[in-house]
């Protein structure tokens, strides 16, 4: 007898032999037992998952001796005729080569004739999505109301291309990819029958490479037996199909999680040098990070994962190296790369960039964290360069805000500063604060001094800028202003911020912070006074202000968090 390939030799002959599609086979068994047999069925799913095989078994159940029966002996003559392709009542049609309207019209002519020796005339049309639109339309009426002795069984890998009018006339069954564990078990059974010794790692590698297709796995095993003889090890599988060893995938993932860029690039270079399939490597790496995320989210439930026993230890170790959001960011990088890899001119260089981006993504900070930190920085004012970003700001003493007219006089008996003294003091204070913290100055230039009496400097914000009060009313700003006031000869003076309307005639100027800013700055806010014009040219002043702003500790910390750079500064 001529040699028969493994995929045909071990093809399931009964529903009980089908691997991994119990949701389909059990439904069909129940339908047969209950006598609820429809006139048309369509089996959808990836290649090598059993679509045509299930259709043939279903045909055997319908036309076996004394059928329909959900089970039958393998030596049943009617079943053997169908299995060997000799039954004249079961016709298998290739939809790819018989996709014209003429072939369908011929089929419509033959369906009216009764079966020769069986109970049903059964048409199995493989790859039915390949039929032309005209052929589908010619089939519609026959498919909707066929003679009682006719059954249609369709199989397709692309149900989206089948007309909705055809799908609506069929009972649809979606076959799924077969789990690697079931493929491994089935291959081990075949190897035992064929007297072939194969280790568990090799079986798992074949199942991994088959990507849920049992026929692909059986064909790979057939090829390996021809290549290796009666003993197969993992290295044989990896070298033949260009797969990456699981240990190497785990090592590459570990380098990403530890941020070891050099190790990751060296490992990739070694794999590329040995001719490994880089597309498959990327897919395996993505699948491993998916397993890590599922492991973390499920609390270590291994039932949700398809992993070997050797991988479980690595999963536990690597899952502790990064939080779930970091793992998810790495997955996003790898997922994006998987869709773009096929268009890359150099897959190796492309993957090198992907690995570096994955390492950066692992260390990236989420936008929610950034916003929280920036809120803390804003509350703290201008921290020193050494101040920790995440430190909680001290509670600020509550300050009562009240509307005050700009012309309000100091309290009776108070030692009030004259208008000229207040003008000079405010101008000097703004300049002094600006040298220490340009960021704080950007808030104060929107304010105007109200009065300084009884050891308190009252600073007002116009209602339009009243929200700045919350930004400056914190211990650091208070300390900064008190320090600068002390340097200007006013030690022990407290600061109070209130909401106060800006008096008529008052104008304020925001000094230019970028070289491209307009010429001369306008005066700083103060009641019925104007700041003196700057003594230096506007462009030099702008450049000076830009340097002060750029070197502010708060700005430096924001740049560090966002990994950014200053392009332009505007008031």
TORRO-832293 format. One line per 2 residues: number of its first residue (from 1); their letters; for each residue y, z, x of C-alpha. Coordinates in Angstrom, 1 decimal. Layout:
<lobas>
NUM) a) Y/Z/X | ...
</lobas>
This chain:
<lobas>
1) xx) 0.0/0.0/0.0 | 3.5/-0.9/1.3
3) xx) 5.8/1.9/2.5 | 8.0/3.4/-0.2
5) xx) 11.3/5.1/0.7 | 11.7/8.8/0.0
7) xx) 14.3/8.3/-2.7 | 11.9/6.2/-4.7
9) xx) 8.7/8.0/-3.8 | 10.1/11.4/-5.0
11) xx) 12.2/10.1/-7.9 | 11.8/12.5/-10.9
13) xx) 9.4/11.2/-13.5 | 10.0/13.9/-16.2
15) xx) 13.0/16.0/-17.2 | 11.4/19.1/-15.5
17) xx) 11.6/17.3/-12.2 | 15.4/16.5/-12.3
19) xx) 17.4/18.6/-9.9 | 20.7/20.2/-10.8
21) xx) 21.4/18.6/-14.2 | 19.9/21.1/-16.6
23) xx) 22.9/20.9/-18.9 | 22.0/17.2/-19.6
25) xx) 18.2/17.4/-19.6 | 18.0/20.4/-21.8
27) xx) 20.3/18.9/-24.4 | 18.2/15.7/-24.5
29) xx) 14.9/17.7/-24.8 | 16.4/19.7/-27.7
31) xx) 17.6/16.4/-29.4 | 14.1/14.9/-29.1
33) xx) 12.3/18.0/-30.4 | 14.8/18.2/-33.3
35) xx) 14.5/14.5/-34.1 | 18.3/14.1/-33.6
37) xx) 18.2/11.0/-31.5 | 21.4/9.0/-31.4
39) xx) 21.6/5.2/-31.1 | 23.8/5.1/-27.9
41) xx) 24.2/7.4/-24.9 | 26.4/7.1/-21.8
43) xx) 25.6/9.0/-18.5 | 28.6/9.4/-16.2
45) xx) 28.8/10.9/-12.7 | 29.0/10.3/-9.0
47) xx) 26.5/8.1/-7.2 | 23.0/9.5/-6.5
49) xx) 23.2/12.3/-9.1 | 20.5/11.0/-11.5
51) xx) 22.2/8.8/-14.1 | 19.7/6.0/-14.2
53) xx) 16.8/8.3/-13.5 | 17.6/10.4/-16.6
55) xx) 18.0/7.2/-18.7 | 14.5/6.0/-17.6
57) xx) 13.0/9.4/-18.3 | 14.7/9.4/-21.7
59) xx) 13.2/6.0/-22.4 | 9.7/7.3/-21.5
61) xx) 10.1/10.2/-23.9 | 11.1/7.8/-26.7
63) xx) 8.4/5.2/-26.1 | 5.5/7.2/-24.8
65) xx) 2.2/7.3/-26.6 | 2.7/9.2/-30.0
67) xx) 6.4/9.6/-29.0 | 9.1/10.5/-29.2
69) xx) 8.1/13.6/-27.2 | 10.1/15.6/-24.7
71) xx) 7.1/15.9/-22.4 | 4.3/13.5/-21.7
73) xx) 1.5/13.2/-19.1 | 2.3/11.2/-16.0
75) xx) -0.7/8.9/-16.5 | 0.5/7.9/-20.0
77) xx) 0.1/4.1/-20.1 | 3.4/3.5/-21.9
79) xx) 5.3/5.8/-19.5 | 3.7/4.1/-16.5
81) xx) 4.8/0.7/-17.8 | 8.4/1.9/-17.9
83) xx) 8.2/3.6/-14.5 | 6.9/0.4/-12.9
85) xx) 9.3/-1.9/-14.8 | 6.6/-3.7/-16.7
87) xx) 7.6/-2.7/-20.3 | 8.9/-5.6/-22.3
89) xx) 10.5/-3.2/-24.7 | 12.7/-1.4/-22.1
91) xx) 15.2/-3.8/-20.5 | 17.3/-2.7/-17.5
93) xx) 20.5/-4.8/-17.1 | 22.8/-4.7/-14.2
95) xx) 26.3/-4.5/-15.6 | 27.9/-5.8/-12.4
97) xx) 26.0/-9.1/-12.4 | 25.7/-9.6/-16.2
99) xx) 29.2/-8.8/-17.1 | 30.2/-11.9/-19.0
101) xx) 30.6/-12.4/-22.7 | 27.8/-15.0/-22.7
103) xx) 25.2/-12.4/-21.5 | 26.4/-9.9/-24.2
105) xx) 26.1/-12.6/-26.9 | 22.5/-13.3/-25.7
107) xx) 21.8/-9.6/-25.9 | 23.2/-9.5/-29.5
109) xx) 20.7/-12.3/-30.4 | 17.7/-10.4/-29.0
111) xx) 18.4/-6.9/-30.5 | 17.4/-8.1/-34.0
113) xx) 13.8/-8.6/-33.0 | 11.4/-5.7/-33.3
115) xx) 9.8/-4.1/-30.2 | 6.6/-5.7/-29.1
117) xx) 4.4/-2.7/-28.7 | 6.6/0.4/-28.6
119) xx) 8.6/2.4/-31.2 | 12.0/1.4/-29.8
121) xx) 13.6/-1.5/-28.0 | 15.7/0.2/-25.3
123) xx) 18.5/-1.4/-23.3 | 19.5/0.4/-20.1
125) xx) 22.8/-1.0/-18.8 | 23.7/0.3/-15.3
127) xx) 27.3/0.3/-14.1 | 28.5/-0.5/-17.6
129) xx) 32.1/-0.2/-16.6 | 31.8/-3.6/-14.8
131) xx) 31.6/-5.4/-18.1 | 34.6/-7.6/-18.9
133) xx) 36.9/-6.7/-21.8 | 35.6/-9.7/-23.7
135) xx) 32.0/-8.5/-23.1 | 32.9/-5.0/-24.4
137) xx) 34.5/-6.4/-27.5 | 31.4/-8.6/-28.1
139) xx) 29.2/-5.5/-27.9 | 31.3/-3.3/-30.2
141) xx) 29.8/-4.3/-33.6 | 26.2/-4.2/-32.4
143) xx) 26.8/-0.9/-30.6 | 28.3/0.7/-33.7
145) xx) 25.6/-0.4/-36.2 | 22.5/-1.5/-34.2
147) xx) 19.1/-2.0/-35.9 | 17.1/1.3/-36.2
149) xx) 14.6/0.2/-33.6 | 17.3/-0.3/-30.9
151) xx) 18.7/2.4/-28.4 | 21.4/1.8/-25.8
153) xx) 21.5/3.9/-22.6 | 24.5/3.3/-20.4
155) xx) 25.2/4.6/-16.9 | 28.5/4.5/-15.0
157) xx) 30.3/6.0/-12.0 | 33.7/5.2/-13.5
159) xx) 33.9/6.1/-17.2 | 37.7/5.7/-17.2
161) xx) 37.2/1.9/-17.0 | 35.0/1.9/-20.1
163) xx) 36.9/1.0/-23.3 | 37.6/4.0/-25.5
165) xx) 36.1/2.1/-28.4 | 32.8/2.0/-26.5
167) xx) 32.9/5.7/-25.5 | 33.6/6.8/-29.0
169) xx) 30.4/5.1/-30.2 | 28.2/6.9/-27.6
171) xx) 27.1/10.4/-26.9 | 28.6/11.2/-23.5
173) xx) 26.9/13.2/-20.7 | 28.8/14.0/-17.5
175) xx) 26.5/14.7/-14.5 | 27.9/16.9/-11.8
177) xx) 27.5/16.9/-8.0 | 24.4/18.7/-7.1
179) xx) 24.9/22.1/-5.2 | 24.1/22.1/-1.5
181) xx) 21.6/24.9/-2.0 | 19.6/22.9/-4.5
183) xx) 19.6/19.8/-2.2 | 18.5/21.9/0.7
185) xx) 15.6/23.3/-1.3 | 14.5/19.9/-2.5
187) xx) 14.7/18.4/1.0 | 12.6/21.3/2.3
189) xx) 10.0/20.5/-0.4 | 9.9/16.8/0.6
191) xx) 9.7/17.7/4.3 | 6.7/19.9/3.6
193) xx) 5.0/17.1/1.7 | 5.7/14.6/4.5
195) xx) 4.5/17.0/7.2 | 7.9/17.1/8.9
197) xx) 9.2/20.2/10.6 | 13.0/20.6/10.1
199) xx) 15.1/23.7/10.7 | 17.4/25.3/8.1
201) xx) 20.6/24.3/9.9 | 19.5/20.7/9.9
203) xx) 18.8/20.8/6.1 | 22.1/22.4/5.5
205) xx) 23.9/19.8/7.6 | 22.2/17.0/5.6
207) xx) 23.1/18.6/2.3 | 26.7/19.0/3.5
209) xx) 26.9/15.4/4.5 | 25.5/14.2/1.2
211) xx) 28.5/15.7/-0.7 | 26.5/16.4/-3.9
213) xx) 24.5/13.2/-4.0 | 20.7/13.9/-3.8
215) xx) 19.9/10.2/-3.2 | 22.2/10.1/-0.2
217) xx) 20.5/13.3/1.1 | 17.0/11.8/0.6
219) xx) 18.1/8.5/2.4 | 19.5/10.5/5.3
221) xx) 16.2/12.5/5.6 | 14.3/9.2/5.6
223) xx) 16.4/7.8/8.3 | 16.1/11.0/10.4
225) xx) 12.3/11.0/10.2 | 12.4/7.4/11.5
227) xx) 14.7/8.5/14.3 | 13.3/11.8/15.3
229) xx) 9.7/11.8/14.2 | 8.1/14.9/12.8
231) xx) 10.6/17.5/14.2 | 14.2/17.5/13.3
233) xx) 17.0/19.9/14.5 | 20.6/20.2/13.6
235) xx) 21.9/18.3/16.7 | 19.9/15.3/15.5
237) xx) 21.7/15.3/12.2 | 25.1/15.9/13.7
239) xx) 24.7/13.1/16.3 | 23.4/10.5/13.8
241) xx) 26.0/11.0/11.1 | 29.0/12.0/13.2
243) xx) 29.2/15.4/11.6 | 30.7/18.5/13.2
245) xx) 28.6/21.5/13.7 | 29.4/24.3/11.3
247) xx) 30.1/26.7/14.3 | 32.7/24.3/15.6
249) xx) 34.4/24.1/12.1 | 34.5/27.9/12.0
251) xx) 35.9/28.0/15.6 | 38.7/25.6/14.7
253) xx) 39.5/27.7/11.6 | 39.6/30.8/13.7
255) xx) 42.0/29.2/16.1 | 44.4/28.3/13.2
257) xx) 44.2/31.8/11.8 | 44.9/33.4/15.2
259) xx) 47.8/31.0/16.0 | 46.0/29.7/19.1
261) xx) 47.4/26.1/19.2 | 46.0/25.3/22.7
263) xx) 42.4/26.3/21.6 | 42.7/24.3/18.4
265) xx) 43.9/21.2/20.2 | 41.2/21.5/22.9
267) xx) 38.5/21.8/20.3 | 39.8/18.8/18.4
269) xx) 39.9/16.7/21.6 | 36.3/17.7/22.4
271) xx) 35.1/16.7/18.9 | 37.0/13.3/19.1
273) xx) 35.6/12.6/22.5 | 32.1/13.0/21.2
275) xx) 32.7/10.5/18.4 | 32.8/13.0/15.5
277) xx) 34.0/11.7/12.1 | 37.6/13.1/12.0
279) xx) 37.9/12.5/8.3 | 34.8/14.5/7.6
281) xx) 36.0/17.2/10.0 | 39.3/17.5/8.0
283) xx) 37.3/17.7/4.7 | 35.0/20.4/6.2
285) xx) 37.9/22.4/7.4 | 39.6/22.3/4.1
287) xx) 36.4/23.3/2.3 | 36.1/26.3/4.7
289) xx) 39.6/27.5/3.9 | 38.8/27.1/0.2
291) xx) 35.8/29.3/0.7 | 38.0/31.9/2.4
293) xx) 40.5/31.9/-0.5 | 37.7/32.2/-3.1
295) xx) 36.1/35.0/-1.0 | 39.4/36.9/-0.9
297) xx) 40.3/36.4/-4.6 | 36.8/37.2/-5.8
299) xx) 36.5/40.4/-3.7 | 33.7/38.9/-1.6
301) xx) 31.5/37.5/-4.4 | 29.2/35.1/-2.6
303) xx) 27.8/33.7/-5.9 | 30.9/31.5/-6.2
305) xx) 30.3/29.9/-2.7 | 27.9/27.4/-1.3
307) xx) 27.5/28.9/2.2 | 24.6/29.5/4.5
309) xx) 23.7/33.0/5.6 | 25.2/32.4/9.0
311) xx) 28.6/31.6/7.5 | 28.8/34.8/5.5
313) xx) 29.6/36.9/8.6 | 32.3/34.5/9.7
315) xx) 33.8/34.5/6.2 | 34.1/38.3/6.2
317) xx) 35.7/38.3/9.7 | 38.2/35.5/9.0
319) xx) 39.2/36.6/5.5 | 40.6/39.8/7.1
321) xx) 42.9/37.8/9.5 | 45.5/36.6/7.0
323) xx) 46.6/37.2/3.4 | 45.7/34.9/0.6
325) xx) 49.2/33.3/0.4 | 48.9/32.3/4.1
327) xx) 45.5/30.8/3.5 | 46.9/28.9/0.5
329) xx) 49.7/27.5/2.7 | 47.2/26.2/5.2
331) xx) 45.2/24.6/2.4 | 48.3/22.8/1.2
333) xx) 48.8/21.3/4.6 | 45.2/20.2/4.9
335) xx) 45.1/18.8/1.4 | 48.3/16.8/2.0
337) xx) 46.8/15.5/5.3 | 43.5/14.5/3.7
339) xx) 45.2/11.9/1.5 | 47.3/10.5/4.3
341) xx) 44.6/10.4/7.0 | 43.3/6.9/6.1
343) xx) 46.7/5.3/6.7 | 47.2/7.0/10.1
345) xx) 47.3/4.5/13.0 | 45.8/7.2/15.3
347) xx) 43.6/9.7/13.4 | 43.4/12.0/16.5
349) xx) 47.1/12.3/17.0 | 47.6/12.7/13.2
351) xx) 45.1/15.6/13.2 | 46.7/17.2/16.2
353) xx) 50.0/17.4/14.2 | 48.2/18.7/11.2
355) xx) 46.6/21.5/13.2 | 50.0/22.5/14.6
357) xx) 51.5/22.4/11.1 | 48.7/24.5/9.7
359) xx) 49.3/27.2/12.4 | 53.0/27.2/11.4
361) xx) 52.1/27.4/7.7 | 50.0/30.4/8.4
363) xx) 53.0/32.2/10.0 | 55.5/30.9/7.5
365) xx) 57.4/33.3/5.1 | 57.3/32.7/1.4
367) xx) 60.6/32.0/-0.4 | 60.3/35.2/-2.4
369) xx) 60.1/37.2/0.8 | 63.1/35.3/2.3
371) xx) 65.2/36.1/-0.8 | 64.2/39.7/-0.6
373) xx) 65.1/40.0/3.0 | 68.4/38.2/2.5
375) xx) 69.2/40.6/-0.3 | 68.5/43.5/2.1
377) xx) 70.7/41.9/4.8 | 73.5/41.4/2.3
379) xx) 73.3/45.0/1.2 | 73.3/46.2/4.8
381) xx) 76.3/44.2/5.7 | 76.3/43.0/9.3
383) xx) 73.4/44.8/11.1 | 73.1/45.0/14.8
385) xx) 70.9/42.4/16.5 | 68.2/45.0/17.1
387) xx) 68.2/46.3/13.5 | 64.8/45.6/11.7
389) xx) 65.2/43.0/8.9 | 63.0/44.8/6.5
391) xx) 64.6/48.3/6.8 | 65.8/49.6/3.5
393) xx) 69.6/50.0/3.3 | 71.0/53.5/2.8
395) xx) 72.2/54.3/-0.7 | 75.9/53.6/-1.0
397) xx) 78.1/56.1/-2.7 | 79.3/54.9/-6.1
399) xx) 82.9/53.6/-6.1 | 84.8/53.6/-9.3
401) xx) 86.5/50.3/-10.0 | 89.5/50.1/-12.2
403) xx) 92.2/47.5/-12.9 | 95.4/48.3/-11.0
405) xx) 98.6/46.3/-11.2 | 99.6/44.9/-7.8
407) xx) 103.0/46.6/-8.0 | 101.5/50.1/-8.6
409) xx) 103.3/52.7/-6.7 | 101.7/55.3/-4.5
411) xx) 101.0/58.7/-6.0 | 103.9/61.1/-6.1
413) xx) 104.4/63.1/-3.0 | 102.0/60.9/-1.0
415) xx) 102.8/59.6/2.4 | 102.8/55.9/1.5
417) xx) 102.9/53.1/4.0 | 106.0/50.8/3.7
419) xx) 105.5/47.2/2.6 | 106.1/46.0/6.2
421) xx) 103.8/48.5/7.7 | 101.0/47.7/5.2
423) xx) 101.5/44.0/5.9 | 101.1/44.5/9.7
425) xx) 98.2/46.9/9.2 | 96.3/44.5/6.9
427) xx) 96.9/41.5/9.3 | 95.7/43.5/12.3
429) xx) 92.7/45.0/10.3 | 91.5/41.5/9.2
431) xx) 91.7/40.1/12.8 | 89.9/43.1/14.2
433) xx) 87.1/43.0/11.6 | 86.8/39.3/12.2
435) xx) 86.1/39.8/15.9 | 83.3/42.3/15.1
437) xx) 81.8/40.6/12.0 | 83.1/37.2/10.9
439) xx) 80.7/37.4/7.9 | 82.4/40.5/6.6
441) xx) 85.8/38.9/7.1 | 84.9/36.0/4.8
443) xx) 84.7/38.6/2.0 | 87.9/40.5/2.9
445) xx) 90.1/37.5/3.1 | 89.7/37.2/-0.6
447) xx) 91.1/40.7/-1.0 | 94.7/42.2/-0.8
449) xx) 95.9/45.6/0.2 | 97.2/47.8/-2.7
451) xx) 98.3/50.9/-0.9 | 97.6/53.4/1.8
453) xx) 98.4/57.0/0.8 | 96.7/60.4/1.1
455) xx) 94.4/59.1/3.8 | 93.0/56.3/1.6
457) xx) 93.4/52.6/2.0 | 93.0/51.0/-1.4
459) xx) 91.9/47.4/-1.3 | 92.0/45.2/-4.4
461) xx) 90.0/42.2/-5.4 | 91.3/39.8/-8.0
463) xx) 89.0/39.6/-11.1 | 87.9/36.1/-10.1
465) xx) 86.5/37.6/-6.8 | 85.5/41.0/-8.3
467) xx) 81.8/40.3/-7.5 | 82.7/40.7/-3.8
469) xx) 83.2/44.4/-4.3 | 79.4/44.9/-4.5
471) xx) 79.0/42.9/-1.3 | 81.4/45.0/0.8
473) xx) 80.9/48.4/-0.9 | 78.2/49.6/1.5
475) xx) 78.1/52.2/4.3 | 78.1/49.7/7.1
477) xx) 81.3/48.0/5.8 | 82.9/51.3/5.2
479) xx) 82.0/52.5/8.7 | 83.3/49.2/10.2
481) xx) 86.6/49.4/8.4 | 87.1/53.1/9.3
483) xx) 86.3/52.3/13.0 | 88.8/49.5/13.1
485) xx) 91.5/51.5/11.3 | 91.0/54.3/13.9
487) xx) 91.4/51.7/16.7 | 94.7/50.7/15.0
489) xx) 95.9/54.3/15.1 | 94.8/55.4/11.6
491) xx) 92.0/57.7/12.3 | 90.3/59.6/9.4
493) xx) 91.4/57.0/6.8 | 88.9/56.3/4.0
495) xx) 88.5/53.0/2.2 | 88.4/52.3/-1.5
497) xx) 87.7/49.0/-3.3 | 89.0/48.3/-6.7
499) xx) 89.5/45.4/-9.1 | 93.2/44.5/-9.2
501) xx) 94.9/41.4/-10.3 | 96.6/39.4/-7.6
503) xx) 100.4/39.6/-8.0 | 102.4/36.5/-8.8
505) xx) 103.6/34.7/-5.8 | 100.7/36.0/-3.7
507) xx) 98.7/33.3/-1.8 | 95.8/33.8/0.5
509) xx) 94.4/31.6/3.2 | 90.9/31.3/4.4
511) xx) 91.0/30.5/8.1 | 89.1/27.3/9.0
513) xx) 85.6/27.9/10.2 | 84.6/24.4/11.2
515) xx) 86.3/21.9/13.5 | 86.7/19.5/10.6
517) xx) 88.7/22.0/8.5 | 92.3/21.4/7.5
519) xx) 95.2/22.2/9.7 | 96.9/25.5/9.3
521) xx) 95.5/28.5/7.6 | 97.4/30.0/4.6
523) xx) 98.5/33.6/4.7 | 96.2/36.6/4.2
525) xx) 96.4/38.4/0.9 | 99.0/41.2/0.6
527) xx) 101.3/42.3/-2.2 | 104.5/40.1/-2.2
529) xx) 104.2/39.4/1.6 | 102.9/36.5/3.6
531) xx) 101.0/36.6/6.9 | 102.7/35.2/9.9
533) xx) 101.8/31.7/11.0 | 99.2/31.4/13.7
535) xx) 100.5/31.1/17.1 | 97.6/28.8/18.3
537) xx) 97.0/25.2/17.2 | 94.8/25.0/14.1
539) xx) 92.0/23.1/15.8 | 91.6/25.7/18.5
541) xx) 91.7/28.4/16.0 | 89.0/26.6/13.9
543) xx) 86.8/26.3/17.0 | 87.3/30.0/17.8
545) xx) 86.4/31.0/14.2 | 83.3/28.8/14.3
547) xx) 82.0/30.5/17.5 | 82.6/34.0/16.0
549) xx) 80.8/33.0/12.8 | 77.9/31.5/14.7
551) xx) 77.4/34.5/16.9 | 77.5/37.0/14.1
553) xx) 74.3/39.1/14.1 | 73.8/38.6/10.4
555) xx) 74.1/34.8/10.7 | 71.7/34.9/13.7
557) xx) 69.1/36.8/11.7 | 69.4/34.3/8.8
559) xx) 68.9/31.4/11.1 | 65.9/33.1/12.6
561) xx) 64.3/33.7/9.2 | 65.0/30.1/7.9
563) xx) 64.3/28.5/11.3 | 67.5/26.6/10.8
565) xx) 70.7/25.6/12.5 | 74.4/25.6/11.6
567) xx) 75.6/22.1/10.8 | 78.9/22.9/9.1
569) xx) 80.7/26.0/8.1 | 83.1/26.0/5.1
571) x) 85.1/28.8/3.6
</lobas>
